[in-house]
Amino acid sequence: MLSVFTRDLRVNDNPALDDAGGGVVPLFVGDPRIERLHGSPNRQAFLAESLHDLDRSIDEMGGRLLHRRGPWVDTVLLTAAEAGASEIRVALDVSATAQTRIRELRARTDIPVVLLDSITVASPTSAAPSGVDYSQVFTPYFRRWVDVPRRSLATTRARLADHALVGDPLPEIPVAGTSPDRQVGGEAAGRARLDEWLPRSRAYDESRNALPDDGTSRLSADLHFGTLSALEVVTRSEGIGADAFVRQVAWRDFNHQLLFHRPEVAKHDFRDSNPRWTDDADGLGAWRTGTTGFPVVDAAMRQLLHTGWMHNRARMIAASFLTKDLMIDWRLGARWFMTWLTDGDVANNQLGWQWVAGTGTDANPTRIFNPTIQSKRFDPDGTYIRRWIPELSEIEGPDIHDPPPLTRAAMGYPLPIVDHREAIRDFKAARGYR
Ligand code: FAD
């Protein structure tokens, strides 16, 4: 049997390693085309670290991870033939790329291709309202989601085949273009993060919005690469009553089922509204580099560059600023996020952007975040701003949220590139809202 690892880079709770009676050949295919289209140095580094860790774990189980580079479908087919595989197992994934390659694989072989539910908690085909394929509204989705029957956590370990197939060396861990303080990948690191997080997870509802605090799990990259199983994370969190946290992880399943049924929304508005966007190259440049003159927006964007991660509240503020204050197309923002986020995930990122931009499932086009009000509310002491904008670290008191012009000039920090009230008035006028 050939088990092809993709976004399930773990040995714990991985049905790809469940005992199926036959020897399992574990394969990972590094596809240069996917790297070219979707790669980012932070994610490449996390992926490489995760593969090295998986290789060690499989080695301890008495097997050998086969790593091969090449076009994904060709390489899987070639390996299946060389291994004499009677079955190919792959995690069920939701993006257009993932779905297309499975269709192509099935079209080109008679070997059964078995799709495993190992990326999400509930399968993307479950929890839909009756009579339709998918759910567009989170709250009723969540009510159904909690009752969806789940597979048991995978505990048995497969007999690994003693194969002599020749692979390529594991990828090196890139340094160029990565964030200086990025998260390190691998199942061992992910499990340590989960163990550290769980005792704090019951306070999530109170801690999750505070920008400067460490009040969220930081498990998003582990969930994206599958170095942690979403089912295990949820099962253990439910066991200690971390309900608000579990609900948030269910948003991930919600987005995955949307993308599974509507893969085109990675590129197109979910609702066919096609609003007009501006072509503001200077504004886009200031936003990307964290020099808009709005301290909380700039802190968020600099956190992204420095760590490859951004707080959820900050993602919403930064995305609202780009799409509402600057009226720049959400796709340009989503692309920049995907360049840097270690947890960059087509389902969560593109649909998160559409949610803020007002083009997504939730029809609230006037959801507008006032950066200064958000800053006062979720970073009241300015700790988050001072951490990420060293120019402003000497400012004391509430001026930190919107420093006076002379202070800005003295500290080498720019004036706001727009007037928020005017920008929002223009935005509403352009969209025909009052
Ligand atoms: P926690 O708050 O600890 O949440 C636990 C887990 O639940 C997360 O790891 C994530 O898997 C899931 N989750 C949390 N919030 C959301 C949400 N709003 N939507 C979907 N899943 C959620 N998340 C990504 O994983 N990848 C992305 O590329 C991504 N891009 C985003 C872009 C925008 C514009 C917005 C508004 C949100 C985006 N999110 C994305 C969702 C969310 O911001 C991150 O999942 C979260 O900040 C990750 O930090 P954490 O692990 O500490 O989250």
Boltz pocket constraint, residues with backbone or C-beta under 6 A from the ligand:
constraints:
  - pocket:
      binder: B
      contacts: [[A, 208], [A, 215], [A, 216], [A, 217], [A, 218], [A, 219], [A, 220], [A, 221], [A, 223], [A, 224], [A, 245], [A, 248], [A, 249], [A, 250], [A, 251], [A, 252], [A, 255], [A, 310], [A, 311], [A, 312], [A, 313], [A, 315], [A, 316], [A, 319], [A, 337], [A, 341], [A, 343], [A, 344], [A, 345], [A, 346], [A, 348], [A, 349], [A, 350], [A, 352], [A, 353], [A, 356]]
      max_distance: 6.0
